[in-house]
Amino acid sequence: MDFKRFDEIHRINYLTSEMEALYHQASLKLGISDSVSIVLYTIYDTGERCLLSDVYKKSGISKQTVNSAIRKLEADGILYLEHYAGRAKTIVLTQKGKVFVNETVAKLYHAEVQAFETWTSEEINTYIHLMEKYADCLRKQIVAL
């Protein structure tokens, strides 16, 4: 076993957990649950509306958790579901939802932009390249499990 590689993976796993903890801390500060934060962030990142299937794909959380968060947001008048095509549905923010998103996840998005403002374009491109490379390689390894 390569102990140097073990230490590198340990450090990567630690940093991944630290990032997840930072997003959890942001959700707490914004007064929303992690699942609501993830759903609203995905919508914000897409625009004022997005396909429900996109939230499932991009969020990395279970359909049940996404659906629970959406039911809560619907009950609060933040969003509603609209028929798209076939069985597909679109999530649409209400006017109240647009205000709520600006008071919550838009602030998180802005914090991310500010954090990346401290990086050069080269650093950002390198980070993106390495994240894509790791995801591609890991995806292949998981398929082979």
N, CA, C and O atoms as a DFTB+ gen file, in Angstrom:
580 C
 N C O
     1  1       0.846      -1.191       0.000
     2  2       0.000       0.000       0.000
     3  2       0.884       1.245       0.000
     4  3       1.888       1.309       0.710
     5  1       0.499       2.220      -0.799
     6  2       1.231       3.486      -0.898
     7  2       0.703       4.436       0.178
     8  3      -0.379       5.006       0.039
     9  1       1.487       4.601       1.263
    10  2       1.025       5.421       2.382
    11  2       0.947       6.902       2.036
    12  3       0.135       7.637       2.600
    13  1       1.796       7.337       1.106
    14  2       1.723       8.728       0.662
    15  2       0.367       8.979      -0.001
    16  3      -0.280       9.991       0.265
    17  1      -0.054       8.063      -0.854
    18  2      -1.355       8.205      -1.533
    19  2      -2.494       8.144      -0.514
    20  3      -3.479       8.872      -0.633
    21  1      -2.355       7.269       0.490
    22  2      -3.349       7.174       1.559
    23  2      -3.491       8.518       2.266
    24  3      -4.607       8.968       2.525
    25  1      -2.375       9.155       2.575
    26  2      -2.403      10.464       3.241
    27  2      -3.039      11.527       2.343
    28  3      -3.774      12.389       2.824
    29  1      -2.755      11.464       1.043
    30  2      -3.346      12.425       0.100
    31  2      -4.863      12.252       0.027
    32  3      -5.608      13.231       0.039
    33  1      -5.306      11.014      -0.047
    34  2      -6.756      10.752      -0.090
    35  2      -7.408      11.191       1.214
    36  3      -8.507      11.744       1.210
    37  1      -6.736      10.944       2.316
    38  2      -7.254      11.379       3.623
    39  2      -7.435      12.897       3.637
    40  3      -8.455      13.399       4.108
    41  1      -6.457      13.614       3.128
    42  2      -6.525      15.090       3.097
    43  2      -7.658      15.565       2.185
    44  3      -8.389      16.491       2.535
    45  1      -7.804      14.935       1.023
    46  2      -8.902      15.281       0.102
    47  2     -10.243      15.017       0.768
    48  3     -11.149      15.847       0.684
    49  1     -10.382      13.876       1.427
    50  2     -11.644      13.559       2.106
    51  2     -11.939      14.558       3.219
    52  3     -13.087      14.956       3.414
    53  1     -10.911      14.958       3.942
    54  2     -11.086      15.955       4.998
    55  2     -11.575      17.280       4.412
    56  3     -12.508      17.890       4.934
    57  1     -10.945      17.714       3.335
    58  2     -11.333      18.982       2.710
    59  2     -12.750      18.915       2.135
    60  3     -13.492      19.895       2.202
    61  1     -13.124      17.776       1.578
    62  2     -14.488      17.591       1.075
    63  2     -15.485      17.713       2.229
    64  3     -16.510      18.383       2.101
    65  1     -15.186      17.073       3.336
    66  2     -16.062      17.168       4.521
    67  2     -16.118      18.593       5.051
    68  3     -17.177      19.064       5.468
    69  1     -14.988      19.274       5.036
    70  2     -14.951      20.663       5.495
    71  2     -15.832      21.550       4.614
    72  3     -16.528      22.432       5.117
    73  1     -15.800      21.318       3.306
    74  2     -16.647      22.091       2.386
    75  2     -18.127      21.826       2.678
    76  3     -18.934      22.755       2.708
    77  1     -18.475      20.565       2.891
    78  2     -19.862      20.228       3.217
    79  2     -20.289      20.914       4.515
    80  3     -21.417      21.393       4.629
    81  1     -19.385      20.958       5.488
    82  2     -19.686      21.623       6.758
    83  2     -19.875      23.124       6.565
    84  3     -20.719      23.732       7.223
    85  1     -19.095      23.727       5.666
    86  2     -19.252      25.156       5.388
    87  2     -20.627      25.449       4.768
    88  3     -21.276      26.431       5.129
    89  1     -21.062      24.603       3.846
    90  2     -22.380      24.795       3.243
    91  2     -23.496      24.565       4.266
    92  3     -24.530      25.231       4.221
    93  1     -23.284      23.626       5.183
    94  2     -24.256      23.415       6.255
    95  2     -24.318      24.645       7.150
    96  3     -25.401      25.093       7.526
    97  1     -23.156      25.186       7.487
    98  2     -23.093      26.406       8.310
    99  2     -23.808      27.558       7.603
   100  3     -24.521      28.331       8.242
   101  1     -23.620      27.674       6.295
   102  2     -24.302      28.726       5.531
   103  2     -25.813      28.538       5.609
   104  3     -26.544      29.508       5.811
   105  1     -26.288      27.313       5.453
   106  2     -27.728      27.046       5.534
   107  2     -28.280      27.452       6.900
   108  3     -29.343      28.066       6.994
   109  1     -27.548      27.104       7.951
   110  2     -27.981      27.490       9.298
   111  2     -28.058      29.001       9.442
   112  3     -29.033      29.525       9.982
   113  1     -27.037      29.708       8.962
   114  2     -27.025      31.172       9.052
   115  2     -28.167      31.796       8.250
   116  3     -28.696      32.844       8.620
   117  1     -28.543      31.137       7.141
   118  2     -29.631      31.644       6.302
   119  2     -30.998      31.218       6.816
   120  3     -32.023      31.664       6.300
   121  1     -31.021      30.359       7.830
   122  2     -32.277      29.935       8.448
   123  2     -33.054      28.907       7.641
   124  3     -34.279      28.831       7.732
   125  1     -32.338      28.119       6.853
   126  2     -33.005      27.092       6.044
   127  2     -32.285      25.759       6.221
   128  3     -31.117      25.713       6.608
   129  1     -32.997      24.688       5.935
   130  2     -32.393      23.362       6.027
   131  2     -31.429      23.145       4.864
   132  3     -31.479      23.852       3.858
   133  1     -30.565      22.168       5.019
   134  2     -29.619      21.846       3.951
   135  2     -30.352      21.466       2.671
   136  3     -29.958      21.884       1.582
   137  1     -31.420      20.671       2.793
   138  2     -32.132      20.222       1.589
   139  2     -32.845      21.381       0.900
   140  3     -32.852      21.452      -0.329
   141  1     -33.437      22.278       1.658
   142  2     -34.070      23.465       1.072
   143  2     -33.007      24.333       0.407
   144  3     -33.221      24.860      -0.685
   145  1     -31.873      24.477       1.064
   146  2     -30.778      25.259       0.492
   147  2     -30.332      24.680      -0.842
   148  3     -30.136      25.419      -1.806
   149  1     -30.173      23.377      -0.902
   150  2     -29.718      22.723      -2.128
   151  2     -30.741      22.879      -3.245
   152  3     -30.376      23.161      -4.386
   153  1     -32.010      22.700      -2.927
   154  2     -33.069      22.843      -3.942
   155  2     -33.111      24.279      -4.455
   156  3     -33.107      24.504      -5.665
   157  1     -33.150      25.248      -3.549
   158  2     -33.217      26.651      -3.968
   159  2     -31.958      27.084      -4.706
   160  3     -32.036      27.853      -5.664
   161  1     -30.808      26.604      -4.273
   162  2     -29.547      26.932      -4.940
   163  2     -29.569      26.416      -6.376
   164  3     -29.157      27.119      -7.298
   165  1     -30.048      25.197      -6.562
   166  2     -30.113      24.620      -7.905
   167  2     -31.033      25.441      -8.796
   168  3     -30.714      25.688      -9.959
   169  1     -32.169      25.863      -8.262
   170  2     -33.090      26.699      -9.033
   171  2     -32.426      28.033      -9.356
   172  3     -32.480      28.489     -10.498
   173  1     -31.802      28.661      -8.367
   174  2     -31.149      29.955      -8.565
   175  2     -30.049      29.858      -9.613
   176  3     -29.901      30.744     -10.455
   177  1     -29.288      28.788      -9.554
   178  2     -28.187      28.598     -10.491
   179  2     -28.698      28.398     -11.922
   180  3     -27.984      28.672     -12.887
   181  1     -29.928      27.924     -12.046
   182  2     -30.539      27.662     -13.356
   183  2     -31.322      28.864     -13.872
   184  3     -31.370      29.109     -15.077
   185  1     -31.929      29.604     -12.968
   186  2     -32.788      30.730     -13.335
   187  2     -33.992      30.735     -12.398
   188  3     -33.903      30.204     -11.291
   189  1     -35.077      31.303     -12.798
   190  2     -36.258      31.362     -11.937
   191  2     -37.109      30.106     -12.024
   192  3     -38.081      29.952     -11.284
   193  1     -36.746      29.224     -12.916
   194  2     -37.451      27.956     -13.064
   195  2     -36.476      26.907     -13.551
   196  3     -35.481      27.226     -14.203
   197  1     -36.762      25.650     -13.232
   198  2     -35.928      24.565     -13.740
   199  2     -36.717      23.265     -13.675
   200  3     -37.711      23.161     -12.956
   201  1     -36.274      22.306     -14.415
   202  2     -36.924      21.006     -14.405
   203  2     -36.669      20.325     -13.069
   204  3     -35.571      20.397     -12.517
   205  1     -37.691      19.671     -12.565
   206  2     -37.553      18.916     -11.327
   207  2     -36.453      17.869     -11.487
   208  3     -35.676      17.641     -10.559
   209  1     -36.382      17.239     -12.639
   210  2     -35.349      16.220     -12.885
   211  2     -33.943      16.814     -12.785
   212  3     -33.011      16.118     -12.382
   213  1     -33.778      18.088     -13.144
   214  2     -32.466      18.735     -13.010
   215  2     -32.063      18.863     -11.544
   216  3     -30.888      18.721     -11.205
   217  1     -33.030      19.130     -10.683
   218  2     -32.724      19.219      -9.250
   219  2     -32.276      17.853      -8.750
   220  3     -31.313      17.759      -7.989
   221  1     -32.967      16.785      -9.170
   222  2     -32.547      15.437      -8.776
   223  2     -31.112      15.171      -9.218
   224  3     -30.298      14.676      -8.439
   225  1     -30.809      15.500     -10.466
   226  2     -29.488      15.197     -11.040
   227  2     -28.380      16.047     -10.420
   228  3     -27.310      15.533     -10.094
   229  1     -28.632      17.336     -10.258
   230  2     -27.584      18.256      -9.825
   231  2     -27.375      18.291      -8.314
   232  3     -26.296      18.653      -7.845
   233  1     -28.398      17.917      -7.556
   234  2     -28.307      18.090      -6.109
   235  2     -27.520      17.006      -5.399
   236  3     -26.870      17.268      -4.388
   237  1     -27.576      15.792      -5.924
   238  2     -26.892      14.696      -5.252
   239  2     -27.634      14.176      -4.033
   240  3     -27.114      13.325      -3.312
   241  1     -28.836      14.671      -3.792
   242  2     -29.629      14.162      -2.672
   243  2     -30.772      13.315      -3.211
   244  3     -31.123      13.408      -4.387
   245  1     -31.342      12.499      -2.358
   246  2     -32.359      11.548      -2.800
   247  2     -33.619      12.253      -3.297
   248  3     -33.908      13.385      -2.911
   249  1     -34.362      11.561      -4.161
   250  2     -35.617      12.112      -4.666
   251  2     -36.576      12.388      -3.515
   252  3     -37.283      13.396      -3.515
   253  1     -36.598      11.491      -2.535
   254  2     -37.487      11.662      -1.382
   255  2     -37.159      12.953      -0.630
   256  3     -38.061      13.695      -0.243
   257  1     -35.871      13.217      -0.426
   258  2     -35.451      14.438       0.283
   259  2     -35.790      15.675      -0.547
   260  3     -36.282      16.666      -0.007
   261  1     -35.533      15.623      -1.848
   262  2     -35.876      16.737      -2.739
   263  2     -37.381      16.988      -2.696
   264  3     -37.817      18.131      -2.565
   265  1     -38.170      15.926      -2.805
   266  2     -39.629      16.070      -2.813
   267  2     -40.143      16.641      -1.494
   268  3     -41.064      17.459      -1.485
   269  1     -39.553      16.214      -0.389
   270  2     -39.955      16.764       0.917
   271  2     -39.662      18.255       0.995
   272  3     -40.490      19.031       1.471
   273  1     -38.487      18.652       0.528
   274  2     -38.121      20.076       0.536
   275  2     -39.059      20.866      -0.367
   276  3     -39.478      21.968      -0.012
   277  1     -39.389      20.318      -1.519
   278  2     -40.281      21.012      -2.453
   279  2     -41.682      21.139      -1.871
   280  3     -42.311      22.187      -2.013
   281  1     -42.180      20.098      -1.220
   282  2     -43.510      20.182      -0.573
   283  2     -43.528      21.292       0.478
   284  3     -44.500      22.040       0.575
   285  1     -42.452      21.399       1.265
   286  2     -42.374      22.454       2.278
   287  2     -42.367      23.828       1.614
   288  3     -43.069      24.739       2.053
   289  1     -41.569      23.974       0.549
   290  2     -41.481      25.251      -0.152
   291  2     -42.799      25.600      -0.841
   292  3     -43.167      26.772      -0.912
   293  1     -43.508      24.596      -1.348
   294  2     -44.837      24.837      -1.936
   295  2     -45.804      25.324      -0.862
   296  3     -46.541      26.288      -1.069
   297  1     -45.795      24.651       0.282
   298  2     -46.687      25.030       1.386
   299  2     -46.402      26.444       1.875
   300  3     -47.311      27.139       2.328
   301  1     -45.148      26.872       1.787
   302  2     -44.756      28.216       2.213
   303  2     -44.968      29.267       1.126
   304  3     -44.698      30.448       1.341
   305  1     -45.455      28.835      -0.050
   306  2     -45.718      29.773      -1.142
   307  2     -44.461      30.262      -1.851
   308  3     -44.473      31.324      -2.473
   309  1     -43.385      29.499      -1.761
   310  2     -42.103      29.889      -2.355
   311  2     -42.020      29.461      -3.830
   312  3     -41.423      30.150      -4.657
   313  1     -42.621      28.329      -4.131
   314  2     -42.573      27.805      -5.493
   315  2     -43.803      26.954      -5.769
   316  3     -44.581      26.632      -4.871
   317  1     -43.952      26.605      -7.030
   318  2     -45.001      25.654      -7.414
   319  2     -44.484      24.813      -8.566
   320  3     -43.541      25.192      -9.261
   321  1     -45.118      23.665      -8.757
   322  2     -44.751      22.772      -9.855
   323  2     -45.717      22.975     -11.001
   324  3     -46.920      23.144     -10.803
   325  1     -45.171      22.957     -12.193
   326  2     -45.949      23.175     -13.405
   327  2     -45.665      22.007     -14.355
   328  3     -44.523      21.563     -14.468
   329  1     -46.687      21.515     -15.028
   330  2     -46.502      20.433     -15.992
   331  2     -45.588      20.923     -17.113
   332  3     -45.738      22.046     -17.595
   333  1     -44.643      20.081     -17.525
   334  2     -43.722      20.442     -18.598
   335  2     -44.031      19.618     -19.845
   336  3     -44.569      20.146     -20.818
   337  1     -43.703      18.352     -19.822
   338  2     -43.979      17.454     -20.946
   339  2     -43.993      16.033     -20.411
   340  3     -43.153      15.660     -19.592
   341  1     -44.941      15.249     -20.874
   342  2     -45.044      13.886     -20.360
   343  2     -45.236      13.920     -18.861
   344  3     -46.157      14.561     -18.353
   345  1     -44.360      13.226     -18.157
   346  2     -44.433      13.229     -16.689
   347  2     -43.523      14.288     -16.071
   348  3     -43.502      14.456     -14.852
   349  1     -42.783      14.991     -16.899
   350  2     -41.822      15.989     -16.414
   351  2     -42.542      17.213     -15.847
   352  3     -43.602      17.620     -16.322
   353  1     -41.919      17.783     -14.809
   354  2     -42.455      18.985     -14.176
   355  2     -41.365      20.039     -14.074
   356  3     -40.179      19.731     -13.960
   357  1     -41.797      21.277     -14.118
   358  2     -40.909      22.413     -13.940
   359  2     -41.186      23.026     -12.579
   360  3     -42.339      23.144     -12.165
   361  1     -40.127      23.417     -11.886
   362  2     -40.256      24.141     -10.625
   363  2     -40.212      25.621     -10.964
   364  3     -39.303      26.080     -11.656
   365  1     -41.196      26.368     -10.474
   366  2     -41.281      27.801     -10.762
   367  2     -41.327      28.566      -9.442
   368  3     -42.116      28.243      -8.553
   369  1     -40.478      29.579      -9.325
   370  2     -40.515      30.432      -8.134
   371  2     -41.694      31.396      -8.219
   372  3     -41.982      31.951      -9.279
   373  1     -42.364      31.586      -7.103
   374  2     -43.391      32.617      -7.008
   375  2     -42.694      33.953      -6.772
   376  3     -41.476      33.999      -6.601
   377  1     -43.457      35.029      -6.762
   378  2     -42.855      36.335      -6.446
   379  2     -42.266      36.301      -5.045
   380  3     -41.166      36.804      -4.814
   381  1     -42.998      35.707      -4.112
   382  2     -42.483      35.542      -2.744
   383  2     -41.212      34.705      -2.764
   384  3     -40.277      34.973      -2.011
   385  1     -41.177      33.688      -3.626
   386  2     -40.020      32.820      -3.742
   387  2     -38.799      33.557      -4.261
   388  3     -37.683      33.325      -3.796
   389  1     -39.008      34.451      -5.230
   390  2     -37.897      35.230      -5.776
   391  2     -37.269      36.095      -4.685
   392  3     -36.047      36.208      -4.596
   393  1     -38.106      36.694      -3.870
   394  2     -37.608      37.516      -2.756
   395  2     -36.867      36.630      -1.757
   396  3     -35.784      36.979      -1.287
   397  1     -37.464      35.480      -1.438
   398  2     -36.863      34.553      -0.475
   399  2     -35.504      34.059      -0.961
   400  3     -34.551      33.992      -0.184
   401  1     -35.415      33.718      -2.230
   402  2     -34.145      33.253      -2.808
   403  2     -33.092      34.355      -2.713
   404  3     -31.934      34.076      -2.402
   405  1     -33.480      35.599      -2.977
   406  2     -32.528      36.716      -2.880
   407  2     -32.063      36.947      -1.450
   408  3     -30.964      37.455      -1.225
   409  1     -32.901      36.573      -0.477
   410  2     -32.544      36.736       0.932
   411  2     -31.755      35.546       1.472
   412  3     -31.213      35.612       2.575
   413  1     -31.689      34.463       0.707
   414  2     -31.025      33.247       1.196
   415  2     -29.915      32.796       0.244
   416  3     -28.783      33.267       0.349
   417  1     -30.227      31.899      -0.671
   418  2     -29.178      31.260      -1.475
   419  2     -28.456      32.213      -2.419
   420  3     -27.321      31.935      -2.807
   421  1     -29.072      33.318      -2.797
   422  2     -28.356      34.298      -3.626
   423  2     -27.176      34.865      -2.828
   424  3     -26.131      35.172      -3.403
   425  1     -27.337      35.002      -1.530
   426  2     -26.239      35.475      -0.679
   427  2     -25.111      34.449      -0.648
   428  3     -23.936      34.814      -0.669
   429  1     -25.468      33.167      -0.600
   430  2     -24.462      32.109      -0.633
   431  2     -23.731      32.116      -1.973
   432  3     -22.508      31.989      -2.017
   433  1     -24.474      32.264      -3.054
   434  2     -23.893      32.318      -4.392
   435  2     -22.915      33.495      -4.486
   436  3     -21.820      33.367      -5.035
   437  1     -23.326      34.630      -3.947
   438  2     -22.460      35.809      -3.954
   439  2     -21.194      35.559      -3.124
   440  3     -20.110      36.006      -3.500
   441  1     -21.328      34.850      -2.000
   442  2     -20.163      34.523      -1.176
   443  2     -19.179      33.653      -1.962
   444  3     -17.965      33.820      -1.850
   445  1     -19.718      32.722      -2.761
   446  2     -18.850      31.889      -3.601
   447  2     -18.124      32.746      -4.639
   448  3     -16.925      32.576      -4.864
   449  1     -18.846      33.654      -5.258
   450  2     -18.233      34.544      -6.254
   451  2     -17.113      35.339      -5.593
   452  3     -16.021      35.457      -6.148
   453  1     -17.383      35.882      -4.410
   454  2     -16.370      36.664      -3.701
   455  2     -15.148      35.814      -3.364
   456  3     -14.016      36.285      -3.467
   457  1     -15.373      34.568      -2.963
   458  2     -14.252      33.682      -2.646
   459  2     -13.400      33.442      -3.886
   460  3     -12.172      33.467      -3.811
   461  1     -14.043      33.212      -5.017
   462  2     -13.296      32.974      -6.249
   463  2     -12.651      34.244      -6.802
   464  3     -11.739      34.159      -7.624
   465  1     -13.101      35.404      -6.371
   466  2     -12.468      36.656      -6.785
   467  2     -11.020      36.726      -6.303
   468  3     -10.215      37.479      -6.851
   469  1     -10.689      35.933      -5.270
   470  2      -9.321      35.931      -4.750
   471  2      -8.405      35.018      -5.563
   472  3      -7.198      34.975      -5.325
   473  1      -8.984      34.284      -6.530
   474  2      -8.226      33.362      -7.375
   475  2      -7.962      33.998      -8.728
   476  3      -8.721      34.853      -9.184
   477  1      -6.883      33.575      -9.362
   478  2      -6.626      33.993     -10.741
   479  2      -7.474      33.123     -11.676
   480  3      -7.962      32.065     -11.281
   481  1      -7.638      33.576     -12.895
   482  2      -8.348      32.773     -13.898
   483  2      -7.650      31.439     -14.105
   484  3      -8.305      30.414     -14.293
   485  1      -6.337      31.449     -14.073
   486  2      -5.575      30.205     -14.234
   487  2      -5.874      29.231     -13.100
   488  3      -6.038      28.034     -13.335
   489  1      -5.944      29.738     -11.875
   490  2      -6.253      28.865     -10.734
   491  2      -7.659      28.278     -10.863
   492  3      -7.869      27.094     -10.598
   493  1      -8.606      29.099     -11.265
   494  2      -9.982      28.621     -11.437
   495  2     -10.049      27.558     -12.525
   496  3     -10.682      26.518     -12.343
   497  1      -9.400      27.816     -13.652
   498  2      -9.404      26.835     -14.748
   499  2      -8.716      25.536     -14.347
   500  3      -9.164      24.455     -14.729
   501  1      -7.642      25.632     -13.589
   502  2      -6.951      24.435     -13.100
   503  2      -7.862      23.649     -12.166
   504  3      -7.950      22.425     -12.264
   505  1      -8.533      24.346     -11.267
   506  2      -9.456      23.700     -10.323
   507  2     -10.569      22.973     -11.078
   508  3     -10.874      21.817     -10.782
   509  1     -11.164      23.646     -12.038
   510  2     -12.238      23.038     -12.834
   511  2     -11.711      21.807     -13.563
   512  3     -12.344      20.751     -13.550
   513  1     -10.554      21.948     -14.197
   514  2      -9.960      20.825     -14.932
   515  2      -9.725      19.630     -14.010
   516  3     -10.067      18.501     -14.363
   517  1      -9.152      19.866     -12.845
   518  2      -8.851      18.772     -11.920
   519  2     -10.117      18.143     -11.350
   520  3     -10.181      16.925     -11.184
   521  1     -11.117      18.955     -11.051
   522  2     -12.384      18.403     -10.551
   523  2     -13.045      17.534     -11.616
   524  3     -13.551      16.456     -11.303
   525  1     -13.048      17.987     -12.869
   526  2     -13.624      17.200     -13.963
   527  2     -12.842      15.898     -14.159
   528  3     -13.436      14.836     -14.346
   529  1     -11.527      15.984     -14.118
   530  2     -10.689      14.797     -14.290
   531  2     -10.948      13.790     -13.180
   532  3     -11.088      12.595     -13.441
   533  1     -11.011      14.268     -11.945
   534  2     -11.271      13.376     -10.809
   535  2     -12.650      12.735     -10.927
   536  3     -12.795      11.532     -10.708
   537  1     -13.659      13.526     -11.269
   538  2     -15.018      12.983     -11.401
   539  2     -15.062      11.921     -12.493
   540  3     -15.674      10.870     -12.301
   541  1     -14.432      12.172     -13.624
   542  2     -14.412      11.198     -14.720
   543  2     -13.715       9.902     -14.298
   544  3     -14.220       8.806     -14.544
   545  1     -12.562      10.039     -13.669
   546  2     -11.808       8.853     -13.243
   547  2     -12.554       8.074     -12.162
   548  3     -12.613       6.846     -12.206
   549  1     -13.119       8.787     -11.197
   550  2     -13.850       8.124     -10.123
   551  2     -15.101       7.439     -10.663
   552  3     -15.439       6.334     -10.239
   553  1     -15.792       8.096     -11.603
   554  2     -16.977       7.503     -12.229
   555  2     -16.632       6.154     -12.863
   556  3     -17.375       5.186     -12.705
   557  1     -15.515       6.090     -13.574
   558  2     -15.068       4.834     -14.193
   559  2     -14.775       3.772     -13.149
   560  3     -15.104       2.602     -13.340
   561  1     -14.159       4.174     -12.047
   562  2     -13.839       3.223     -10.988
   563  2     -15.103       2.704     -10.306
   564  3     -15.181       1.531      -9.941
   565  1     -16.081       3.573     -10.140
   566  2     -17.330       3.146      -9.493
   567  2     -18.104       2.200     -10.397
   568  3     -18.709       1.244      -9.911
   569  1     -18.097       2.444     -11.692
   570  2     -18.738       1.531     -12.651
   571  2     -18.083       0.151     -12.555
   572  3     -18.758      -0.871     -12.676
   573  1     -16.778       0.128     -12.341
   574  2     -16.040      -1.142     -12.298
   575  2     -16.170      -1.871     -10.956
   576  3     -15.709      -3.006     -10.840
   577  1     -16.776      -1.263      -9.953
   578  2     -16.892      -1.915      -8.638
   579  2     -17.624      -3.242      -8.717
   580  3     -17.802      -3.909      -7.698
